[in-house]
Amino acid sequence: MDKKNYLPIIDANFNRCKEGLRVAEDIFRFALKDDQLRKKIRNYRHKIVGLVEPVLIREAIRERDSMQDLGKKLDSLENKRDGLFDVLYLNLQRGKESLRVLEEFSKITDKKNTAKLKNLRYRIYDLEKEIILKWPSLSDTRHTDSR
C-alpha cells in the first residue's frame, strides 16, 4: 500500500486524539477546577505527541486535503450534546478511538510504539472510570446544562 493512502488517516486521528483530550483537559481546568485530572489528561496528550513520530506527522500534513475530506460535514449526532458530561464523555471516546487507529497504523509505520499506544489507550479507559468515581454528580449535568 502506498504511504500516501494512509498518511491522511494518521494525520486525522493524531489531530482528533489531541483535540478530544484537549476538550477534556479544559473541562477539568475551567469548569470543574480539578488540577489533578487536568494534569493527567495533559500528560497523556503530550505522550501522544511524543509517540507519533514527528517526521511522519510532517509527511502526513503534506498529504492533508481538508477541503476534500468526506467526513468534514457535521451530522446530526455530532450536534447533540445535552450537557457537560456529554461533552466530556464524547471527547474521551474520540481520544480512545483515535488511539486505536494510531495503534493499528503504528504496526506499519513505527512498530516500537505500538505497545505504548495500546497502553495509553488503556490508561484512557481507566481515566474514564476514575472520572466517574471522583465526579459521580457529573453525569447529572447531562440534562441540566442546556436549561
ABEGO torsion letter per residue (X at the ends): XBAAAAAAAAAAAAAAAAAAAAAAAAAAAAAAGBAAAAAAAAAAAAAAAAABBAAAAAAAAAABBAAABAAABBBAAAABBAEAAAAAAAAAAAAAAAAAAAAAAAAAABAAAAAAAAAAAAAAAAAAAAAAAABAAAAAAAAAAAX
